[in-house]
Amino acid sequence: MPIKYGKKIREKVRAAHLKSVARYKCPECSRLAIKRASSAIWACKKCRATFASGTYEFR
Ligand SMILES: [Zn+2]
């Protein structure tokens, strides 16, 4: 089933994807080790703290 996305939608999806795979600074240990664990769950790889945050972006 072909899915057609408009140009703007595609750019949004790409930006969201880049944010979702980026690493963020952990508020607990202040190391750049936060990675997305599932849709709105972010986990620190160093201290194993988990945070509920944005679906595509850690804030
Ligand atoms: Zn941490």
N, CA, C, O and the ligand as a Tripos MOL2 file, in Angstrom:
@<TRIPOS>MOLECULE
protein
  237   235    60     0     0
PROTEIN
NO_CHARGES

@<TRIPOS>ATOM
      1 N           0.8590   -1.2080    0.0000 N.3       1 MET1
      2 CA          0.0000    0.0000    0.0000 C.3       1 MET1
      3 C           0.8860    1.2460    0.0000 C.2       1 MET1
      4 O           1.5470    1.5430    0.9950 O.2       1 MET1
      5 N           0.8960    1.9520   -1.0910 N.am      2 PRO2
      6 CA          1.7500    3.1510   -1.1330 C.3       2 PRO2
      7 C           1.1730    4.2860   -0.2960 C.2       2 PRO2
      8 O          -0.0180    4.5870   -0.3720 O.2       2 PRO2
      9 N           2.0170    4.8960    0.4860 N.am      3 ILE3
     10 CA          1.5830    6.0380    1.3050 C.3       3 ILE3
     11 C           2.2770    7.2890    0.7830 C.2       3 ILE3
     12 O           3.5050    7.3540    0.7140 O.2       3 ILE3
     13 N           1.4910    8.2530    0.4270 N.am      4 LYS4
     14 CA          2.0650    9.5130   -0.0620 C.3       4 LYS4
     15 C           2.0540   10.5440    1.0520 C.2       4 LYS4
     16 O           1.0100   10.8430    1.6310 O.2       4 LYS4
     17 N           3.2030   11.0730    1.3360 N.am      5 TYR5
     18 CA          3.2950   12.1510    2.3060 C.3       5 TYR5
     19 C           3.5930   13.4530    1.5590 C.2       5 TYR5
     20 O           4.3240   13.4690    0.5690 O.2       5 TYR5
     21 N           3.0170   14.5240    2.0510 N.am      6 GLY6
     22 CA          3.3620   15.8360    1.5060 C.3       6 GLY6
     23 C           4.7730   16.1950    1.9130 C.2       6 GLY6
     24 O           5.3250   15.5800    2.8250 O.2       6 GLY6
     25 N           5.3580   17.1590    1.2710 N.am      7 LYS7
     26 CA          6.7370   17.5610    1.5640 C.3       7 LYS7
     27 C           6.8930   18.0320    3.0170 C.2       7 LYS7
     28 O           7.8570   17.6830    3.6990 O.2       7 LYS7
     29 N           5.9240   18.8290    3.4690 N.am      8 LYS8
     30 CA          6.0170   19.3500    4.8370 C.3       8 LYS8
     31 C           5.9270   18.2400    5.8650 C.2       8 LYS8
     32 O           6.6740   18.2270    6.8440 O.2       8 LYS8
     33 N           5.0170   17.3140    5.6430 N.am      9 ILE9
     34 CA          4.8610   16.1840    6.5720 C.3       9 ILE9
     35 C           6.1590   15.3950    6.6360 C.2       9 ILE9
     36 O           6.6220   15.0170    7.7130 O.2       9 ILE9
     37 N           6.7440   15.1520    5.4550 N.am     10 ARG10
     38 CA          7.9790   14.3700    5.3990 C.3      10 ARG10
     39 C           9.0930   15.0450    6.1930 C.2      10 ARG10
     40 O           9.8500   14.3850    6.9030 O.2      10 ARG10
     41 N           9.1810   16.3490    6.0670 N.am     11 GLU11
     42 CA         10.2120   17.0950    6.8170 C.3      11 GLU11
     43 C           9.9660   17.0140    8.3150 C.2      11 GLU11
     44 O          10.9050   16.9070    9.1040 O.2      11 GLU11
     45 N           8.6890   17.0680    8.7010 N.am     12 LYS12
     46 CA          8.3490   16.9620   10.1210 C.3      12 LYS12
     47 C           8.7320   15.5900   10.6510 C.2      12 LYS12
     48 O           9.3080   15.4680   11.7320 O.2      12 LYS12
     49 N           8.4080   14.5640    9.8840 N.am     13 VAL13
     50 CA          8.7240   13.1960   10.2940 C.3      13 VAL13
     51 C          10.2300   13.0400   10.4400 C.2      13 VAL13
     52 O          10.7050   12.4260   11.3960 O.2      13 VAL13
     53 N          10.9780   13.5930    9.4960 N.am     14 ARG14
     54 CA         12.4360   13.4930    9.5330 C.3      14 ARG14
     55 C          13.0000   14.2230   10.7550 C.2      14 ARG14
     56 O          13.8810   13.7060   11.4420 O.2      14 ARG14
     57 N          12.4920   15.4140   11.0180 N.am     15 ALA15
     58 CA         12.9610   16.1880   12.1710 C.3      15 ALA15
     59 C          12.6390   15.4580   13.4660 C.2      15 ALA15
     60 O          13.4590   15.4190   14.3830 O.2      15 ALA15
     61 N          11.4430   14.8790   13.5400 N.am     16 ALA16
     62 CA         11.0470   14.1410   14.7380 C.3      16 ALA16
     63 C          11.9370   12.9150   14.9140 C.2      16 ALA16
     64 O          12.3230   12.5750   16.0320 O.2      16 ALA16
     65 N          12.2540   12.2630   13.8170 N.am     17 HIS17
     66 CA         13.1040   11.0840   13.8880 C.3      17 HIS17
     67 C          14.5030   11.4500   14.3840 C.2      17 HIS17
     68 O          15.0610   10.7670   15.2430 O.2      17 HIS17
     69 N          15.0590   12.5190   13.8460 N.am     18 LEU18
     70 CA         16.3950   12.9490   14.2630 C.3      18 LEU18
     71 C          16.4180   13.2850   15.7490 C.2      18 LEU18
     72 O          17.3810   12.9690   16.4490 O.2      18 LEU18
     73 N          15.3510   13.9270   16.2280 N.am     19 LYS19
     74 CA         15.2700   14.2480   17.6550 C.3      19 LYS19
     75 C          15.1430   12.9820   18.4840 C.2      19 LYS19
     76 O          15.7270   12.8680   19.5620 O.2      19 LYS19
     77 N          14.3750   12.0360   17.9690 N.am     20 SER20
     78 CA         14.1160   10.8200   18.7450 C.3      20 SER20
     79 C          15.3440    9.9390   18.8690 C.2      20 SER20
     80 O          15.4490    9.1680   19.8220 O.2      20 SER20
     81 N          16.2820   10.0340   17.9250 N.am     21 VAL21
     82 CA         17.4860    9.2020   18.0170 C.3      21 VAL21
     83 C          18.6680    9.9580   18.6260 C.2      21 VAL21
     84 O          19.7210    9.3750   18.8810 O.2      21 VAL21
     85 N          18.4820   11.2730   18.8580 N.am     22 ALA22
     86 CA         19.5610   12.0690   19.4410 C.3      22 ALA22
     87 C          19.7520   11.7080   20.9100 C.2      22 ALA22
     88 O          18.8550   11.1580   21.5490 O.2      22 ALA22
     89 N          20.9250   12.0220   21.4300 N.am     23 ARG23
     90 CA         21.1840   11.7970   22.8480 C.3      23 ARG23
     91 C          21.0040   13.0980   23.6040 C.2      23 ARG23
     92 O          21.3110   14.1790   23.1000 O.2      23 ARG23
     93 N          20.5000   12.9750   24.8190 N.am     24 TYR24
     94 CA         20.2570   14.1580   25.6210 C.3      24 TYR24
     95 C          20.9760   14.0560   26.9500 C.2      24 TYR24
     96 O          21.3660   12.9720   27.3840 O.2      24 TYR24
     97 N          21.1440   15.1980   27.5860 N.am     25 LYS25
     98 CA         21.8690   15.2480   28.8550 C.3      25 LYS25
     99 C          20.9740   14.7770   29.9970 C.2      25 LYS25
    100 O          19.8320   15.2170   30.1270 O.2      25 LYS25
    101 N          21.4970   13.8940   30.8070 N.am     26 CYS26
    102 CA         20.7390   13.3360   31.9180 C.3      26 CYS26
    103 C          20.6540   14.3320   33.0710 C.2      26 CYS26
    104 O          21.6840   14.8510   33.5020 O.2      26 CYS26
    105 N          19.4510   14.6140   33.5830 N.am     27 PRO27
    106 CA         19.3210   15.5390   34.7240 C.3      27 PRO27
    107 C          19.8610   14.9420   36.0220 C.2      27 PRO27
    108 O          20.1370   15.6730   36.9740 O.2      27 PRO27
    109 N          20.0110   13.6260   36.0630 N.am     28 GLU28
    110 CA         20.4920   12.9600   37.2760 C.3      28 GLU28
    111 C          22.0140   12.9700   37.3720 C.2      28 GLU28
    112 O          22.5830   13.3580   38.3930 O.2      28 GLU28
    113 N          22.6650   12.5360   36.2900 N.am     29 CYS29
    114 CA         24.1250   12.4040   36.3490 C.3      29 CYS29
    115 C          24.8240   13.3940   35.4070 C.2      29 CYS29
    116 O          26.0520   13.4060   35.3210 O.2      29 CYS29
    117 N          24.0440   14.2230   34.7040 N.am     30 SER30
    118 CA         24.5250   15.2540   33.7780 C.3      30 SER30
    119 C          25.4930   14.7310   32.7160 C.2      30 SER30
    120 O          26.3700   15.4620   32.2550 O.2      30 SER30
    121 N          25.3300   13.4750   32.3350 N.am     31 ARG31
    122 CA         26.0950   12.9480   31.2130 C.3      31 ARG31
    123 C          25.1880   12.8310   29.9940 C.2      31 ARG31
    124 O          23.9700   12.7040   30.1220 O.2      31 ARG31
    125 N          25.7880   12.8760   28.8240 N.am     32 LEU32
    126 CA         25.0230   12.8350   27.5900 C.3      32 LEU32
    127 C          24.6780   11.3750   27.2750 C.2      32 LEU32
    128 O          25.2860   10.7510   26.4050 O.2      32 LEU32
    129 N          23.7040   10.8560   27.9950 N.am     33 ALA33
    130 CA         23.4460    9.4170   27.8900 C.3      33 ALA33
    131 C          21.9650    9.0670   27.8470 C.2      33 ALA33
    132 O          21.5920    7.9000   27.9740 O.2      33 ALA33
    133 N          21.1290   10.0710   27.6710 N.am     34 ILE34
    134 CA         19.6910    9.8080   27.5940 C.3      34 ILE34
    135 C          19.3310    9.3230   26.1920 C.2      34 ILE34
    136 O          19.6260    9.9870   25.1980 O.2      34 ILE34
    137 N          18.7060    8.1870   26.1280 N.am     35 LYS35
    138 CA         18.2100    7.6840   24.8440 C.3      35 LYS35
    139 C          16.7540    7.2860   24.9970 C.2      35 LYS35
    140 O          16.2950    6.9290   26.0820 O.2      35 LYS35
    141 N          16.0360    7.3570   23.8770 N.am     36 ARG36
    142 CA         14.6120    7.0270   23.9230 C.3      36 ARG36
    143 C          14.4290    5.5190   24.1030 C.2      36 ARG36
    144 O          14.9780    4.7250   23.3390 O.2      36 ARG36
    145 N          13.6620    5.1380   25.1070 N.am     37 ALA37
    146 CA         13.4350    3.7160   25.3590 C.3      37 ALA37
    147 C          12.1590    3.2390   24.6730 C.2      37 ALA37
    148 O          12.1450    2.1670   24.0680 O.2      37 ALA37
    149 N          11.0920    4.0240   24.7610 N.am     38 SER38
    150 CA          9.8820    3.7560   23.9880 C.3      38 SER38
    151 C           9.2330    5.1080   23.7010 C.2      38 SER38
    152 O           9.8550    6.1440   23.9370 O.2      38 SER38
    153 N           8.0100    5.1230   23.2040 N.am     39 SER39
    154 CA          7.4320    6.3440   22.6260 C.3      39 SER39
    155 C           7.6250    7.6060   23.4710 C.2      39 SER39
    156 O           8.0000    8.6400   22.9190 O.2      39 SER39
    157 N           7.3860    7.5650   24.7830 N.am     40 ALA40
    158 CA          7.5790    8.7760   25.5920 C.3      40 ALA40
    159 C           8.4220    8.4890   26.8240 C.2      40 ALA40
    160 O           8.3910    9.2450   27.7950 O.2      40 ALA40
    161 N           9.1680    7.4070   26.7840 N.am     41 ILE41
    162 CA         10.0230    7.0200   27.9070 C.3      41 ILE41
    163 C          11.4730    7.1790   27.4860 C.2      41 ILE41
    164 O          11.8910    6.6780   26.4420 O.2      41 ILE41
    165 N          12.2280    7.8770   28.3060 N.am     42 TRP42
    166 CA         13.6450    8.1280   28.0290 C.3      42 TRP42
    167 C          14.4630    7.5440   29.1690 C.2      42 TRP42
    168 O          14.0960    7.6770   30.3360 O.2      42 TRP42
    169 N          15.5500    6.9110   28.8370 N.am     43 ALA43
    170 CA         16.3530    6.2590   29.8570 C.3      43 ALA43
    171 C          17.8080    6.6660   29.7310 C.2      43 ALA43
    172 O          18.3340    6.8240   28.6290 O.2      43 ALA43
    173 N          18.4540    6.8330   30.8920 N.am     44 CYS44
    174 CA         19.8750    7.1420   30.9280 C.3      44 CYS44
    175 C          20.6670    5.8420   30.9080 C.2      44 CYS44
    176 O          20.4090    4.9300   31.6950 O.2      44 CYS44
    177 N          21.6320    5.7690   30.0020 N.am     45 LYS45
    178 CA         22.4250    4.5530   29.8640 C.3      45 LYS45
    179 C          23.4740    4.4390   30.9710 C.2      45 LYS45
    180 O          23.9980    3.3530   31.2210 O.2      45 LYS45
    181 N          23.7790    5.5490   31.6270 N.am     46 LYS46
    182 CA         24.8360    5.5580   32.6430 C.3      46 LYS46
    183 C          24.2920    5.2480   34.0210 C.2      46 LYS46
    184 O          24.7860    4.3390   34.6880 O.2      46 LYS46
    185 N          23.2580    6.0020   34.4720 N.am     47 CYS47
    186 CA         22.7500    5.8130   35.8310 C.3      47 CYS47
    187 C          21.4230    5.0750   35.8420 C.2      47 CYS47
    188 O          20.8570    4.8250   36.9060 O.2      47 CYS47
    189 N          20.9240    4.7230   34.6570 N.am     48 ARG48
    190 CA         19.6970    3.9350   34.4990 C.3      48 ARG48
    191 C          18.4460    4.6320   34.9970 C.2      48 ARG48
    192 O          17.4280    3.9770   35.2230 O.2      48 ARG48
    193 N          18.4970    5.9330   35.1730 N.am     49 ALA49
    194 CA         17.2960    6.6830   35.5150 C.3      49 ALA49
    195 C          16.3880    6.7090   34.2930 C.2      49 ALA49
    196 O          16.8670    6.7850   33.1620 O.2      49 ALA49
    197 N          15.0810    6.6480   34.5180 N.am     50 THR50
    198 CA         14.1440    6.7410   33.4010 C.3      50 THR50
    199 C          13.2410    7.9430   33.6080 C.2      50 THR50
    200 O          12.9060    8.2970   34.7380 O.2      50 THR50
    201 N          12.8550    8.5580   32.5170 N.am     51 PHE51
    202 CA         12.0420    9.7630   32.5660 C.3      51 PHE51
    203 C          10.9070    9.6660   31.5600 C.2      51 PHE51
    204 O          11.0820    9.1530   30.4550 O.2      51 PHE51
    205 N           9.7390   10.1660   31.9550 N.am     52 ALA52
    206 CA          8.6400   10.3070   31.0000 C.3      52 ALA52
    207 C           8.7560   11.7090   30.4160 C.2      52 ALA52
    208 O           8.7630   12.6920   31.1570 O.2      52 ALA52
    209 N           8.8450   11.8060   29.1020 N.am     53 SER53
    210 CA          9.0000   13.1150   28.4870 C.3      53 SER53
    211 C           8.2870   13.1340   27.1470 C.2      53 SER53
    212 O           7.3810   12.3370   26.9030 O.2      53 SER53
    213 N           8.6970   14.0450   26.2860 N.am     54 GLY54
    214 CA          8.0550   14.1710   24.9810 C.3      54 GLY54
    215 C           8.1930   12.8930   24.1740 C.2      54 GLY54
    216 O           9.1130   12.1030   24.3850 O.2      54 GLY54
    217 N           7.2730   12.7060   23.2570 N.am     55 THR55
    218 CA          7.2900   11.4920   22.4540 C.3      55 THR55
    219 C           8.5250   11.4330   21.5630 C.2      55 THR55
    220 O           9.1330   10.3750   21.4000 O.2      55 THR55
    221 N           8.8900   12.5760   20.9900 N.am     56 TYR56
    222 CA         10.0100   12.5900   20.0480 C.3      56 TYR56
    223 C          11.2030   13.3790   20.5390 C.2      56 TYR56
    224 O          12.2660   13.3420   19.9200 O.2      56 TYR56
    225 N          11.0440   14.0970   21.6460 N.am     57 GLU57
    226 CA         12.0890   15.0200   22.0900 C.3      57 GLU57
    227 C          12.1850   14.9980   23.6080 C.2      57 GLU57
    228 O          11.1620   15.0350   24.2910 O.2      57 GLU57
    229 N          13.3990   14.9370   24.1450 N.am     58 PHE58
    230 CA         13.5650   14.9630   25.5950 C.3      58 PHE58
    231 C          13.6190   16.3970   26.0900 C.2      58 PHE58
    232 O          14.4100   17.2010   25.5960 O.2      58 PHE58
    233 N          12.7790   16.7190   27.0670 N.am     59 ARG59
    234 CA         12.8190   18.0510   27.6230 C.3      59 ARG59
    235 C          12.8290   17.9940   29.1460 C.2      59 ARG59
    236 O          12.8620   19.0350   29.8030 O.2      59 ARG59
    237 ZN         22.0840    9.5700   34.1650 Zn       60 ZN60
@<TRIPOS>BOND
     1     1     2 1
     2     2     3 1
     3     3     4 2
     4     3     5 am
     5     5     6 1
     6     6     7 1
     7     7     8 2
     8     7     9 am
     9     9    10 1
    10    10    11 1
    11    11    12 2
    12    11    13 am
    13    13    14 1
    14    14    15 1
    15    15    16 2
    16    15    17 am
    17    17    18 1
    18    18    19 1
    19    19    20 2
    20    19    21 am
    21    21    22 1
    22    22    23 1
    23    23    24 2
    24    23    25 am
    25    25    26 1
    26    26    27 1
    27    27    28 2
    28    27    29 am
    29    29    30 1
    30    30    31 1
    31    31    32 2
    32    31    33 am
    33    33    34 1
    34    34    35 1
    35    35    36 2
    36    35    37 am
    37    37    38 1
    38    38    39 1
    39    39    40 2
    40    39    41 am
    41    41    42 1
    42    42    43 1
    43    43    44 2
    44    43    45 am
    45    45    46 1
    46    46    47 1
    47    47    48 2
    48    47    49 am
    49    49    50 1
    50    50    51 1
    51    51    52 2
    52    51    53 am
    53    53    54 1
    54    54    55 1
    55    55    56 2
    56    55    57 am
    57    57    58 1
    58    58    59 1
    59    59    60 2
    60    59    61 am
    61    61    62 1
    62    62    63 1
    63    63    64 2
    64    63    65 am
    65    65    66 1
    66    66    67 1
    67    67    68 2
    68    67    69 am
    69    69    70 1
    70    70    71 1
    71    71    72 2
    72    71    73 am
    73    73    74 1
    74    74    75 1
    75    75    76 2
    76    75    77 am
    77    77    78 1
    78    78    79 1
    79    79    80 2
    80    79    81 am
    81    81    82 1
    82    82    83 1
    83    83    84 2
    84    83    85 am
    85    85    86 1
    86    86    87 1
    87    87    88 2
    88    87    89 am
    89    89    90 1
    90    90    91 1
    91    91    92 2
    92    91    93 am
    93    93    94 1
    94    94    95 1
    95    95    96 2
    96    95    97 am
    97    97    98 1
    98    98    99 1
    99    99   100 2
   100    99   101 am
   101   101   102 1
   102   102   103 1
   103   103   104 2
   104   103   105 am
   105   105   106 1
   106   106   107 1
   107   107   108 2
   108   107   109 am
   109   109   110 1
   110   110   111 1
   111   111   112 2
   112   111   113 am
   113   113   114 1
   114   114   115 1
   115   115   116 2
   116   115   117 am
   117   117   118 1
   118   118   119 1
   119   119   120 2
   120   119   121 am
   121   121   122 1
   122   122   123 1
   123   123   124 2
   124   123   125 am
   125   125   126 1
   126   126   127 1
   127   127   128 2
   128   127   129 am
   129   129   130 1
   130   130   131 1
   131   131   132 2
   132   131   133 am
   133   133   134 1
   134   134   135 1
   135   135   136 2
   136   135   137 am
   137   137   138 1
   138   138   139 1
   139   139   140 2
   140   139   141 am
   141   141   142 1
   142   142   143 1
   143   143   144 2
   144   143   145 am
   145   145   146 1
   146   146   147 1
   147   147   148 2
   148   147   149 am
   149   149   150 1
   150   150   151 1
   151   151   152 2
   152   151   153 am
   153   153   154 1
   154   154   155 1
   155   155   156 2
   156   155   157 am
   157   157   158 1
   158   158   159 1
   159   159   160 2
   160   159   161 am
   161   161   162 1
   162   162   163 1
   163   163   164 2
   164   163   165 am
   165   165   166 1
   166   166   167 1
   167   167   168 2
   168   167   169 am
   169   169   170 1
   170   170   171 1
   171   171   172 2
   172   171   173 am
   173   173   174 1
   174   174   175 1
   175   175   176 2
   176   175   177 am
   177   177   178 1
   178   178   179 1
   179   179   180 2
   180   179   181 am
   181   181   182 1
   182   182   183 1
   183   183   184 2
   184   183   185 am
   185   185   186 1
   186   186   187 1
   187   187   188 2
   188   187   189 am
   189   189   190 1
   190   190   191 1
   191   191   192 2
   192   191   193 am
   193   193   194 1
   194   194   195 1
   195   195   196 2
   196   195   197 am
   197   197   198 1
   198   198   199 1
   199   199   200 2
   200   199   201 am
   201   201   202 1
   202   202   203 1
   203   203   204 2
   204   203   205 am
   205   205   206 1
   206   206   207 1
   207   207   208 2
   208   207   209 am
   209   209   210 1
   210   210   211 1
   211   211   212 2
   212   211   213 am
   213   213   214 1
   214   214   215 1
   215   215   216 2
   216   215   217 am
   217   217   218 1
   218   218   219 1
   219   219   220 2
   220   219   221 am
   221   221   222 1
   222   222   223 1
   223   223   224 2
   224   223   225 am
   225   225   226 1
   226   226   227 1
   227   227   228 2
   228   227   229 am
   229   229   230 1
   230   230   231 1
   231   231   232 2
   232   231   233 am
   233   233   234 1
   234   234   235 1
   235   235   236 2
@<TRIPOS>SUBSTRUCTURE
     1 MET1         2 RESIDUE 1 A MET
     2 PRO2         6 RESIDUE 1 A PRO
     3 ILE3        10 RESIDUE 1 A ILE
     4 LYS4        14 RESIDUE 1 A LYS
     5 TYR5        18 RESIDUE 1 A TYR
     6 GLY6        22 RESIDUE 1 A GLY
     7 LYS7        26 RESIDUE 1 A LYS
     8 LYS8        30 RESIDUE 1 A LYS
     9 ILE9        34 RESIDUE 1 A ILE
    10 ARG10       38 RESIDUE 1 A ARG
    11 GLU11       42 RESIDUE 1 A GLU
    12 LYS12       46 RESIDUE 1 A LYS
    13 VAL13       50 RESIDUE 1 A VAL
    14 ARG14       54 RESIDUE 1 A ARG
    15 ALA15       58 RESIDUE 1 A ALA
    16 ALA16       62 RESIDUE 1 A ALA
    17 HIS17       66 RESIDUE 1 A HIS
    18 LEU18       70 RESIDUE 1 A LEU
    19 LYS19       74 RESIDUE 1 A LYS
    20 SER20       78 RESIDUE 1 A SER
    21 VAL21       82 RESIDUE 1 A VAL
    22 ALA22       86 RESIDUE 1 A ALA
    23 ARG23       90 RESIDUE 1 A ARG
    24 TYR24       94 RESIDUE 1 A TYR
    25 LYS25       98 RESIDUE 1 A LYS
    26 CYS26      102 RESIDUE 1 A CYS
    27 PRO27      106 RESIDUE 1 A PRO
    28 GLU28      110 RESIDUE 1 A GLU
    29 CYS29      114 RESIDUE 1 A CYS
    30 SER30      118 RESIDUE 1 A SER
    31 ARG31      122 RESIDUE 1 A ARG
    32 LEU32      126 RESIDUE 1 A LEU
    33 ALA33      130 RESIDUE 1 A ALA
    34 ILE34      134 RESIDUE 1 A ILE
    35 LYS35      138 RESIDUE 1 A LYS
    36 ARG36      142 RESIDUE 1 A ARG
    37 ALA37      146 RESIDUE 1 A ALA
    38 SER38      150 RESIDUE 1 A SER
    39 SER39      154 RESIDUE 1 A SER
    40 ALA40      158 RESIDUE 1 A ALA
    41 ILE41      162 RESIDUE 1 A ILE
    42 TRP42      166 RESIDUE 1 A TRP
    43 ALA43      170 RESIDUE 1 A ALA
    44 CYS44      174 RESIDUE 1 A CYS
    45 LYS45      178 RESIDUE 1 A LYS
    46 LYS46      182 RESIDUE 1 A LYS
    47 CYS47      186 RESIDUE 1 A CYS
    48 ARG48      190 RESIDUE 1 A ARG
    49 ALA49      194 RESIDUE 1 A ALA
    50 THR50      198 RESIDUE 1 A THR
    51 PHE51      202 RESIDUE 1 A PHE
    52 ALA52      206 RESIDUE 1 A ALA
    53 SER53      210 RESIDUE 1 A SER
    54 GLY54      214 RESIDUE 1 A GLY
    55 THR55      218 RESIDUE 1 A THR
    56 TYR56      222 RESIDUE 1 A TYR
    57 GLU57      226 RESIDUE 1 A GLU
    58 PHE58      230 RESIDUE 1 A PHE
    59 ARG59      234 RESIDUE 1 A ARG
    60 ZN60       237 GROUP 0 **** ****
